Amino acid sequence: MTKSVVNTIQSIAIIITVAMFFSCTNDAKEVRDFLADKNLPIGEAYSIDHKHTDSGLVNVKMKAPVMLDFGNRTIHPYSEFPEGIKITSIDKNGDSITIEGDYAKSYTKTEISEIKNNVVIRNYAENYKLETQQIFWDQKSHYYFTEEKFTFYKLTDTIKGVGFEASEDLKNWWVKNQSGVINIKE
């Protein structure tokens, strides 16, 4: 073959290849909208072991088997943890508080998370433990609340009821309808 025929064939192949690449590109917004319409996540992560540090010290640890990112929702973007989550907050003294549940959904814009099914919150320093089936966590105001049944364990008390609100460390708490034995100092 002559050199000009080879160059012509190579040029045609390059033009076809470039045309194919340009015809196959989608706008990123189009892809996100397609996934949102089909209720599909834009990202998936597995075996998450996340650590957040502040001034060189770990202050939050998060573990989850699966995270689905629905950040493509325009009104309420969220992350979903369909196989559970465990979050540990560690303060400057080294005291920790954990929250865990079998399912969680965290809304990005409002910073409110819903944790469901076998929810357990523990303050290890105060020896407090809260058990319920659903809790909402306002991360901006560091506040928990639920309208579900709960059991709250303190060192000397076990309180049961329906409707519970508390600060994130469980030190300040309010109960709507309660039962149980409570020791009161005179």
N, C-alpha and C positions, 0 to 999 in steps of 0.2 A: 504494500500500500504506500501511496505517496504521502509525504509529510502533510500536505494540505488537506487530504481526506481524513487523516487521523486527527488533525486539529479541529476540523469541522465536527467530527463525531464527538470529540471531547467537549467542544463548546455546546453542542446540543444537549449532551448529558448534564452538563453543569446548569444550563438554563432550566431543564426539566426538574432537576433536584431543587434548585432555588425556588422555582414556582410551587413545588410540592410543599416546601417548608412554609412559605408565606400563606398558602391556602389553608394550612392546617392550624395556624395559630389562632387561639381564642383570647379574647380580652379576659383578664383575670376577673373582672366584675361579672362577666357572662358566666364563667365557671362557678363563682360563688353563688350567683343567683340560681343557677341550675341545681346546685347541691341543696340550697335552701328550699327550693320548690319541691324537691324530692325528699325533704327532711333528712338529709345526709350530713354527717359532720364534715368539716373541712380538714380535720386532722384527728389522728388517733395516736395515743401513746400507751405503751405497755410497761409494766413493772416499774412504776414511778417511785423514785427515792429522792425527793427534793429537799435540799437544805438551804435555808436563808440565813445569811450572816449580817450582823451589824457590828461595826468596829472590831471585826475579827472574831466575834463570838457567834456561835450558832444560836439563833433565837426562835426559829421555827423549823420543824421537820414535818414533811408530809409523805405518806406512803399510800399508794393505791395500785391495784393490779391493772386497771384500765382507766384512761381518761379520753373522753370524746369531746372535741372542740367544735361547738356550734357558734363560733364567733362571727359567722356570716349572717346572722339574724340582725336585721336593721333595728328592730324595736327592742328586743330583749336578748342580746347575745349571752350565751352561757357556756359553761363547761359541765359535763355530766360524768359521774363516776358510778357506772352501773353495777360494779362488783365491790363497792365499798371504798372507804377512805379512813385514814387515821392521821390526825394532825396533833402534833405536840408543840406547845408553846413553852419556851424556857425563859424565865426572867433573869435579871442580873445576878440574883442570889443563887441561881441554879435550880430554883423550884420550878416544877413543871405542871402543866395542865394538859390533859389529852381529851380529845373528842373523837369518837369513832362511831361509824354506822355502816350498814350494809348497802346503802345507796345515798348518793348526794348529788345536788345540782347547785352550782354557784353562778349567780347572775353578775356579769361584769359591771354593768352601769350602776346598779344599785348597791353592789357589794353585800348582798344578802344571800345566804346559803340556806338550803333546805337539806337536812340530813334525816334519813328515815330508816326504820327497821333496826331494832336492837341498838338504839343509840345509848352510848355510855359516855358521860363526861366525868372526869376525875380531877380533883385538885389534890395532889399528893401531899403538899405541905400542910394543908388544913385537914386532911383525911376526909374530904367530902366526895360523894359519888351521887350522880344523878342518872337514873335509868328511865327511858321513855321510848315511844315508838316513832315520834317525829318531833323535831325541834327546828326552829328558825334561828339563824345566827346573823345578827347585824354586825358586820366587821368594822364599820365606821364608828359606831358607838360602843363597841365591845359589849354586846348584850345578847342574851338568849331568851327566847320565849316559845311557849307551846300551849296549846289548848287541849292537848291529849292527857291521858292518865300518866302519872309519873310516880316514882319512888325516889325520895331524896334521903340519903344516908349521911348522918353526921356521926361524930365519935360517940355521942350519947343518945342520939335520936334517930328514929326512922319515921319519915313523914310521907304519907301517901295522899294523893288527891288528883284533881283534874285542873289544869291551868297553872302554869309556873312561869315566872320571869326571874332572871338573875343577871348579875354582872358576869363578865366573862370568866372571872376567877371563882365564881360561886359564893363569894363572901357576902354580898348583898343580894337577898332574894325575897320574892313575894309569891305567896300562894293564894289561889283563888278559892278553891274548895278543897279542904284538907281533912285528913283523919290520921290517927296514930298517936303515939305517946311522945309528948314533948316535955323535956325538963325545963322549968322556968326558974331563974334565980330571983330571990326575993330582995 
